């Protein structure tokens, strides 16, 4: 790695005004792919990870060509802890089988370590309340907080000596 810190807050944070994320996975993946290309980053995204709120057979079908792991039971069950829902819903058994492999389990375990610290750090620094109320204003505020969070990581980063 080049010594640049991993930016853990989602680059493509997006506010939506619907109660469920089930229909958000495909648009989020497409937007991230677009941003990845627009930034002229080399290579393809190696792995896509999402929590159980994004699980839907329609999304899995639409994104079948991607290395995608989405919890279809519960995140606790996927991480190896006791959980209420331990059976995959209809149409999601292929994803459940992919997640059940040792590789799938190891890869999915990375999700909480990659995503959750960014949210916790933002909540700690800026609190849990937003200052604006319209969807557009909230979306802009979330993006600004994420940008400030990532810039702070870049500015305060000190490269490790690999001697």
FISETOR-910295 format. One record per residue: residue number from 0; residue in three letters; z negated, y negated, x negated of N, C-alpha, C in turn. Coordinates in steps of 0.1 Angstrom, whole numbers. Atoms other than C-alpha are relative to their C-alpha. Last residue first. Layout:
N
+-----+-----+-------+-------+-------+-------+-------+-------+-------+-------+-------+
!   k !   r !    nZ !    nY !    nX !   caZ !   caY !   caX !    cZ !    cY !    cX !
+-----+-----+-------+-------+-------+-------+-------+-------+-------+-------+-------+
! NUM ! ALA !     Z !     Y !     X !     Z !     Y !     X !     Z !     Y !     X !
...
+-----+-----+-------+-------+-------+-------+-------+-------+-------+-------+-------+
//
This chain:
163
+-----+-----+-------+-------+-------+-------+-------+-------+-------+-------+-------+
!   k !   r !    nZ !    nY !    nX !   caZ !   caY !   caX !    cZ !    cY !    cX !
+-----+-----+-------+-------+-------+-------+-------+-------+-------+-------+-------+
! 162 ! UNK !    -2 !    -3 !    14 !   -75 !    12 !  -120 !    -3 !    15 !    -2 !
! 161 ! UNK !    -3 !   -14 !     0 !   -69 !     5 !   -83 !     3 !     4 !   -15 !
! 160 ! UNK !    -5 !    -4 !    13 !   -86 !   -29 !   -80 !     2 !    15 !     0 !
! 159 ! UNK !     8 !    -9 !     8 !   -90 !   -38 !   -44 !     7 !     3 !   -13 !
! 158 ! UNK !    -7 !   -13 !     4 !   -73 !   -69 !   -31 !   -10 !     9 !    -8 !
! 157 ! UNK !     0 !    -1 !    15 !   -96 !   -96 !   -16 !     5 !    14 !    -4 !
! 156 ! UNK !    -2 !   -13 !     6 !   -89 !  -104 !    20 !     0 !    -2 !   -15 !
! 155 ! UNK !    12 !    -5 !     6 !  -105 !  -136 !    34 !     2 !    14 !    -7 !
! 154 ! UNK !     6 !    10 !     8 !   -73 !  -154 !    42 !   -11 !     5 !    -8 !
! 153 ! UNK !    -9 !     2 !    12 !   -55 !  -123 !    55 !    -6 !   -10 !   -10 !
! 152 ! UNK !     0 !   -12 !     9 !   -84 !  -112 !    77 !     9 !    -2 !   -12 !
! 151 ! UNK !    13 !     0 !     7 !   -89 !  -148 !    90 !     0 !    12 !    -9 !
! 150 ! UNK !     0 !     9 !    11 !   -52 !  -149 !    98 !   -13 !     0 !    -8 !
! 149 ! UNK !    -8 !    -6 !    10 !   -55 !  -117 !   119 !     1 !   -10 !   -12 !
! 148 ! UNK !     6 !   -12 !     6 !   -84 !  -130 !   139 !     7 !     5 !   -12 !
! 147 ! UNK !    11 !     5 !     8 !   -68 !  -164 !   144 !    -7 !    11 !    -7 !
! 146 ! UNK !    -6 !     6 !    12 !   -37 !  -147 !   156 !   -10 !    -5 !    -9 !
! 145 ! UNK !    -5 !   -11 !     9 !   -56 !  -124 !   180 !     6 !    -6 !   -13 !
! 144 ! UNK !    12 !    -7 !     6 !   -75 !  -154 !   194 !     4 !    11 !    -9 !
! 143 ! UNK !     5 !     9 !    10 !   -42 !  -173 !   199 !   -13 !     6 !    -7 !
! 142 ! UNK !    -9 !    -1 !    12 !   -26 !  -143 !   216 !    -5 !    -9 !   -11 !
! 141 ! UNK !     2 !   -13 !     6 !   -56 !  -140 !   240 !     8 !     1 !   -13 !
! 140 ! UNK !    13 !     0 !     7 !   -55 !  -178 !   247 !    -3 !    14 !    -7 !
! 139 ! UNK !    -1 !     8 !    12 !   -18 !  -177 !   255 !   -13 !     0 !    -8 !
! 138 ! UNK !    -8 !    -7 !    10 !   -22 !  -148 !   278 !     2 !    -8 !   -13 !
! 137 ! UNK !     8 !   -10 !     6 !   -51 !  -165 !   295 !     8 !     8 !   -10 !
! 136 ! UNK !     9 !     6 !     9 !   -30 !  -196 !   300 !    -9 !    10 !    -6 !
! 135 ! UNK !    -7 !     6 !    11 !    -1 !  -177 !   315 !   -10 !    -6 !   -10 !
! 134 ! UNK !    -5 !   -11 !     8 !   -23 !  -156 !   338 !     7 !    -5 !   -13 !
! 133 ! UNK !   -13 !    -5 !    -5 !   -41 !  -188 !   350 !     5 !    12 !    -9 !
! 132 ! UNK !     0 !    -9 !   -12 !   -78 !  -190 !   343 !    14 !     5 !     4 !
! 131 ! UNK !   -11 !     4 !   -10 !   -86 !  -207 !   310 !     1 !    11 !    11 !
! 130 ! UNK !     1 !    14 !    -5 !  -117 !  -207 !   288 !    10 !    -4 !    10 !
! 129 ! UNK !   -11 !     9 !     3 !  -121 !  -170 !   282 !    -2 !   -13 !     6 !
! 128 ! UNK !    -5 !     8 !   -11 !  -154 !  -151 !   281 !    12 !    -9 !    -5 !
! 127 ! UNK !    -8 !    -8 !   -10 !  -163 !  -122 !   260 !     6 !    -8 !    11 !
! 126 ! UNK !     6 !    -3 !   -13 !  -175 !  -141 !   229 !     9 !     8 !     9 !
! 125 ! UNK !    -4 !    10 !   -10 !  -154 !  -157 !   201 !    -7 !     2 !    14 !
! 124 ! UNK !    -3 !    14 !     5 !  -167 !  -141 !   169 !     2 !   -10 !    12 !
! 123 ! UNK !    11 !     5 !     8 !  -184 !  -110 !   183 !     2 !   -15 !    -4 !
! 122 ! UNK !    11 !     3 !    -9 !  -159 !  -104 !   210 !   -11 !    -6 !    -7 !
! 121 ! UNK !    -3 !    12 !    -7 !  -131 !  -108 !   184 !   -11 !    -3 !    10 !
! 120 ! UNK !     1 !    12 !     9 !  -148 !   -84 !   161 !     4 !   -12 !     7 !
! 119 ! UNK !    14 !     2 !     2 !  -153 !   -58 !   189 !    -2 !   -13 !    -9 !
! 118 ! UNK !     6 !     6 !   -12 !  -117 !   -61 !   200 !   -14 !    -4 !    -2 !
! 117 ! UNK !    -6 !    13 !    -2 !  -104 !   -56 !   164 !    -6 !    -7 !    13 !
! 116 ! UNK !     7 !    10 !     9 !  -129 !   -27 !   158 !     6 !   -14 !     2 !
! 115 ! UNK !    13 !     5 !    -5 !  -115 !    -9 !   189 !    -7 !   -10 !    -9 !
! 114 ! UNK !    -1 !    10 !   -11 !   -79 !    -5 !   179 !   -13 !    -7 !     3 !
! 113 ! UNK !   -10 !    10 !     3 !   -76 !    13 !   145 !    -1 !   -12 !    10 !
! 112 ! UNK !     3 !     7 !    12 !  -108 !    33 !   146 !    10 !   -11 !    -3 !
! 111 ! UNK !    12 !     8 !    -2 !  -104 !    42 !   182 !    -3 !    -8 !   -12 !
! 110 ! UNK !    -2 !    10 !   -10 !   -68 !    54 !   177 !   -12 !    -9 !     1 !
! 109 ! UNK !    -2 !    12 !     7 !   -74 !    74 !   145 !     0 !   -12 !    10 !
! 108 ! UNK !    13 !     5 !     3 !   -88 !   103 !   165 !     1 !   -14 !    -7 !
! 107 ! UNK !     6 !     8 !   -12 !   -54 !   107 !   180 !   -13 !    -6 !    -4 !
! 106 ! UNK !    -7 !    12 !    -2 !   -39 !   117 !   146 !    -6 !    -9 !    11 !
! 105 ! UNK !     3 !     9 !    12 !   -65 !   143 !   138 !     6 !   -14 !     2 !
! 104 ! UNK !    14 !     4 !    -1 !   -63 !   158 !   173 !    -3 !   -10 !   -11 !
! 103 ! UNK !     1 !     9 !   -11 !   -25 !   159 !   172 !   -14 !    -5 !     2 !
! 102 ! UNK !    -6 !    13 !     4 !   -25 !   175 !   138 !    -1 !   -11 !    11 !
! 101 ! UNK !     8 !     6 !    10 !   -50 !   202 !   149 !     6 !   -14 !    -5 !
! 100 ! UNK !    -2 !    -6 !    13 !   -29 !   209 !   180 !    -9 !    -7 !   -10 !
!  99 ! UNK !     9 !   -11 !     3 !   -44 !   201 !   214 !     2 !     6 !   -14 !
!  98 ! UNK !    13 !     5 !     4 !   -28 !   166 !   216 !    -9 !    12 !    -4 !
!  97 ! UNK !    -2 !     7 !    13 !     7 !   181 !   216 !   -13 !    -5 !    -5 !
!  96 ! UNK !    -2 !   -10 !    10 !    -4 !   206 !   243 !     2 !    -6 !   -14 !
!  95 ! UNK !    12 !    -7 !     3 !   -18 !   178 !   264 !     1 !    11 !   -11 !
!  94 ! UNK !     8 !     9 !     9 !    14 !   158 !   260 !   -14 !     7 !    -3 !
!  93 ! UNK !    -7 !     1 !    13 !    34 !   188 !   273 !    -8 !    -9 !    -9 !
!  92 ! UNK !     4 !   -11 !     8 !     9 !   193 !   301 !     6 !     0 !   -13 !
!  91 ! UNK !     5 !     5 !    12 !    14 !   158 !   316 !    -5 !    11 !   -10 !
!  90 ! UNK !   -10 !     8 !     7 !    35 !   165 !   346 !    -4 !    -5 !   -14 !
!  89 ! UNK !   -13 !    -6 !    -2 !     5 !   175 !   368 !    10 !    -9 !    -8 !
!  88 ! UNK !    -6 !     1 !   -13 !   -28 !   160 !   355 !    15 !     7 !     0 !
!  87 ! UNK !   -11 !     9 !    -1 !   -43 !   173 !   323 !     6 !     0 !    14 !
!  86 ! UNK !   -13 !    -6 !    -3 !   -76 !   191 !   326 !    11 !   -11 !     2 !
!  85 ! UNK !    -4 !    -8 !    11 !  -108 !   180 !   309 !    13 !     7 !     2 !
!  84 ! UNK !   -13 !    -5 !    -3 !  -119 !   151 !   332 !     5 !     7 !   -13 !
!  83 ! UNK !    -1 !    -4 !   -14 !  -157 !   145 !   330 !    14 !     7 !     3 !
!  82 ! UNK !    -6 !    10 !    -9 !  -161 !   145 !   293 !     2 !     5 !    14 !
!  81 ! UNK !     0 !    -4 !   -14 !  -181 !   162 !   266 !     6 !   -11 !     8 !
!  80 ! UNK !    13 !     2 !    -6 !  -170 !   150 !   231 !     1 !     5 !    14 !
!  79 ! UNK !     9 !   -12 !     2 !  -141 !   163 !   210 !   -14 !    -1 !     6 !
!  78 ! UNK !     7 !     2 !    13 !  -122 !   130 !   205 !   -10 !    12 !    -3 !
!  77 ! UNK !   -10 !    -1 !    11 !   -97 !   141 !   232 !    -7 !    -2 !   -14 !
!  76 ! UNK !    -5 !   -14 !     1 !  -125 !   148 !   256 !     9 !     1 !   -12 !
!  75 ! UNK !    11 !    -8 !     5 !  -140 !   114 !   250 !     4 !    14 !    -2 !
!  74 ! UNK !     1 !     3 !    14 !  -106 !    97 !   254 !   -12 !     8 !    -6 !
!  73 ! UNK !     8 !    12 !     1 !  -102 !   114 !   288 !    -1 !    -2 !   -15 !
!  72 ! UNK !    12 !    -4 !    -7 !   -77 !   139 !   300 !    -9 !   -12 !     0 !
!  71 ! UNK !    -3 !    -3 !   -14 !   -42 !   128 !   293 !   -12 !     5 !     7 !
!  70 ! UNK !    10 !    -9 !    -6 !   -48 !   110 !   260 !     3 !     2 !    15 !
!  69 ! UNK !     8 !     7 !   -10 !   -16 !    95 !   248 !    -9 !    10 !     6 !
!  68 ! UNK !    12 !    -7 !    -4 !     2 !   106 !   216 !    -8 !    -9 !     9 !
!  67 ! UNK !    10 !     7 !   -10 !    37 !    94 !   210 !   -11 !    10 !     3 !
!  66 ! UNK !    12 !    -7 !     4 !    61 !   102 !   181 !   -12 !    -6 !     7 !
!  65 ! UNK !     9 !     6 !    10 !    91 !    88 !   200 !   -12 !     9 !    -3 !
!  64 ! UNK !    -5 !     0 !    14 !   121 !   105 !   216 !    -9 !    -6 !   -11 !
!  63 ! UNK !     1 !   -14 !     6 !   102 !   114 !   248 !     5 !     1 !   -14 !
!  62 ! UNK !     2 !     2 !    14 !    96 !    77 !   256 !     0 !    14 !    -8 !
!  61 ! UNK !    -8 !    12 !     5 !   111 !    76 !   291 !    -2 !    -1 !   -15 !
!  60 ! UNK !   -14 !    -3 !    -1 !    97 !   111 !   299 !     9 !   -11 !    -6 !
!  59 ! UNK !    -2 !   -11 !    10 !    62 !   103 !   287 !    15 !     4 !    -1 !
!  58 ! UNK !     0 !     7 !    14 !    63 !    70 !   306 !     3 !    11 !   -10 !
!  57 ! UNK !   -13 !     8 !     0 !    73 !    89 !   339 !     1 !    -7 !   -14 !
!  56 ! UNK !   -11 !    -8 !     3 !    46 !   115 !   333 !    13 !    -8 !    -2 !
!  55 ! UNK !    -8 !    -3 !   -12 !    19 !    89 !   331 !    12 !     8 !    -4 !
!  54 ! UNK !    -6 !   -13 !    -2 !    -9 !    82 !   307 !     8 !     0 !    13 !
!  53 ! UNK !   -14 !     2 !     0 !   -16 !    45 !   299 !     8 !    13 !     3 !
!  52 ! UNK !    -5 !    10 !   -11 !   -52 !    45 !   310 !    15 !    -2 !     0 !
!  51 ! UNK !    -4 !    -7 !   -13 !   -57 !    77 !   289 !     4 !   -10 !    11 !
!  50 ! UNK !    11 !    -7 !    -7 !   -57 !    58 !   256 !     5 !     5 !    14 !
!  49 ! UNK !     5 !     8 !   -12 !   -26 !    50 !   236 !   -11 !     8 !     7 !
!  48 ! UNK !    13 !    -5 !    -5 !   -13 !    60 !   201 !    -4 !    -8 !    12 !
!  47 ! UNK !     4 !     9 !   -11 !    23 !    55 !   188 !   -12 !     7 !     6 !
!  46 ! UNK !     8 !    -6 !   -10 !    31 !    70 !   154 !    -5 !   -10 !    10 !
!  45 ! UNK !     2 !   -14 !     3 !    55 !    63 !   125 !    -8 !     8 !    12 !
!  44 ! UNK !    14 !    -2 !    -2 !    69 !    30 !   136 !    -2 !    15 !     0 !
!  43 ! UNK !     4 !    -1 !   -14 !   104 !    30 !   121 !   -15 !     1 !     1 !
!  42 ! UNK !     3 !   -13 !    -6 !   114 !    18 !    87 !    -3 !    -1 !    15 !
!  41 ! UNK !    -7 !   -11 !     4 !   112 !   -17 !    71 !    -4 !    13 !     8 !
!  40 ! UNK !     9 !    -9 !     7 !    99 !   -47 !    90 !     8 !    13 !    -4 !
!  39 ! UNK !    -7 !    -7 !    11 !   126 !   -72 !    98 !    -9 !     9 !    -8 !
!  38 ! UNK !     7 !     4 !    12 !   102 !   -93 !   119 !     6 !     7 !   -12 !
!  37 ! UNK !    -1 !    15 !     2 !   127 !   -92 !   147 !    -7 !    -4 !   -12 !
!  36 ! UNK !   -13 !     3 !     5 !   129 !   -54 !   144 !     2 !   -15 !    -3 !
!  35 ! UNK !    -1 !    -7 !    13 !    92 !   -49 !   147 !    13 !    -3 !    -6 !
!  34 ! UNK !     7 !     9 !    10 !    91 !   -75 !   175 !     0 !     6 !   -14 !
!  33 ! UNK !    -7 !    13 !     1 !   117 !   -56 !   195 !    -6 !    -9 !   -11 !
!  32 ! UNK !   -12 !    -4 !     7 !    99 !   -22 !   189 !     9 !   -13 !    -3 !
!  31 ! UNK !     4 !    -2 !    14 !    67 !   -38 !   200 !    12 !     4 !    -9 !
!  30 ! UNK !     2 !    13 !     5 !    84 !   -51 !   232 !    -5 !     1 !   -15 !
!  29 ! UNK !   -13 !     7 !     2 !    99 !   -17 !   239 !    -2 !   -14 !    -6 !
!  28 ! UNK !    -7 !    -6 !    11 !    65 !     0 !   234 !    13 !    -7 !    -3 !
!  27 ! UNK !     8 !     4 !    12 !    47 !   -25 !   256 !     7 !     6 !   -12 !
!  26 ! UNK !    -3 !    14 !     4 !    74 !   -22 !   283 !    -7 !    -4 !   -13 !
!  25 ! UNK !   -14 !     2 !     3 !    71 !    16 !   283 !     4 !   -14 !    -4 !
!  24 ! UNK !    -3 !    -6 !    13 !    33 !    17 !   282 !    15 !    -2 !    -4 !
!  23 ! UNK !    -1 !    10 !    11 !    26 !    -8 !   310 !     5 !     6 !   -13 !
!  22 ! UNK !   -14 !     4 !     0 !    32 !    14 !   341 !     3 !   -10 !   -12 !
!  21 ! UNK !   -10 !   -11 !     0 !     0 !    33 !   337 !    14 !    -4 !    -1 !
!  20 ! UNK !    -9 !     1 !    11 !   -20 !     2 !   327 !    11 !    11 !     0 !
!  19 ! UNK !    -2 !   -13 !     8 !   -38 !    -1 !   360 !    10 !    -3 !   -11 !
!  18 ! UNK !    12 !    -8 !     2 !   -53 !   -30 !   379 !     1 !    12 !    -9 !
!  17 ! UNK !     0 !   -12 !    -9 !   -24 !   -54 !   376 !   -12 !     8 !    -4 !
!  16 ! UNK !     8 !     2 !   -12 !   -24 !   -89 !   362 !     1 !    11 !    10 !
!  15 ! UNK !    -7 !    -4 !   -12 !   -12 !   -83 !   327 !    -9 !    -2 !    12 !
!  14 ! UNK !     8 !     0 !   -12 !   -22 !   -99 !   295 !     9 !     3 !    11 !
!  13 ! UNK !    -7 !     5 !   -11 !    -3 !   -89 !   263 !   -10 !     1 !    12 !
!  12 ! UNK !    10 !     1 !   -11 !   -15 !   -82 !   228 !     7 !    -7 !    12 !
!  11 ! UNK !    -7 !     2 !   -12 !    16 !   -74 !   207 !   -10 !    -1 !    12 !
!  10 ! UNK !    -9 !    11 !     2 !     1 !   -76 !   173 !     6 !    -5 !    13 !
!   9 ! UNK !   -14 !    -2 !    -3 !   -28 !   -55 !   184 !     9 !   -12 !    -1 !
!   8 ! UNK !    -2 !     4 !   -13 !   -59 !   -64 !   165 !    14 !     1 !     4 !
!   7 ! UNK !     4 !   -10 !   -10 !   -62 !   -41 !   135 !     1 !    -6 !    15 !
!   6 ! UNK !     3 !    10 !   -11 !   -43 !   -61 !   109 !    -3 !     9 !    12 !
!   5 ! UNK !    -5 !    -4 !   -13 !   -45 !   -37 !    80 !    -4 !    -9 !    11 !
!   4 ! UNK !     8 !    -8 !    -9 !   -52 !   -56 !    49 !     7 !     4 !    12 !
!   3 ! UNK !     2 !     9 !   -12 !   -25 !   -65 !    24 !    -8 !     8 !    10 !
!   2 ! UNK !    12 !     8 !     1 !   -30 !   -47 !    -9 !    -2 !    -9 !    11 !
!   1 ! UNK !    -1 !    12 !     7 !     6 !   -35 !   -11 !   -12 !    -9 !    -2 !
!   0 ! UNK !     0 !    12 !    -8 !     0 !     0 !     0 !     0 !   -12 !    -9 !
+-----+-----+-------+-------+-------+-------+-------+-------+-------+-------+-------+
//
